[in-house]
């Protein structure tokens, strides 16, 4: 299992970023979560058995209409979380 934590900055809150990320995840064999941070960024955790699937999902977000709202993307390698099923929005 491979996992990434991504911090997005720019105009990423109030534009449907979390909802669109969840919708995009449906097209990939990934699980994880996405949430708004108090500092205006969005934090996303994604994991899958194949690194290619994680990369494809993250590229899908970048290439979607969300990409125009992203100013910076900070991707970090992290440990996979246990017990994740599906892709959820955390409030």
C-alpha positions, -999 to 999 in steps of 0.1 A, spaced: 0 0 0 13 34 -10 1 67 4 5 104 -1 -5 135 19 -11 166 -3 -15 201 8 -32 224 -18 -30 262 -15 -45 289 -36 -83 296 -40 -91 260 -29 -118 267 -3 -153 277 -12 -150 264 -48 -162 228 -43 -127 214 -41 -135 187 -15 -166 176 -34 -149 175 -67 -120 156 -53 -144 130 -39 -161 128 -73 -127 124 -91 -118 96 -67 -147 75 -80 -127 70 -113 -97 55 -95 -90 25 -72 -80 48 -43 -92 55 -8 -86 84 15 -100 117 27 -100 154 21 -106 184 44 -103 221 47 -76 235 70 -80 267 91 -52 284 72 -71 283 39 -54 252 24 -69 219 17 -53 187 30 -58 154 11 -48 119 20 -49 92 -7 -37 56 -8 -38 26 -31 -21 -6 -38 -5 8 -69 16 40 -69 4 46 -105 -32 48 -93 -23 74 -67 -4 94 -93 -32 92 -118 -57 104 -93 -35 133 -82 -30 142 -119 -67 139 -124 -73 166 -98 -46 188 -112 -60 185 -148 -96 190 -138 -113 224 -134 -98 224 -99 -64 229 -114 -71 266 -121 -76 272 -84 -44 255 -72 -15 278 -67 8 253 -49 8 215 -43 30 200 -16 31 162 -19 45 141 10 51 104 12 33 90 43 23 57 58 -9 42 48 -38 45 72 -56 13 83 -93 10 81 -99 34 52 -128 25 29 -137 48 0 -129 84 -2 -145 108 23 -149 145 30 -139 153 66 -155 184 80 
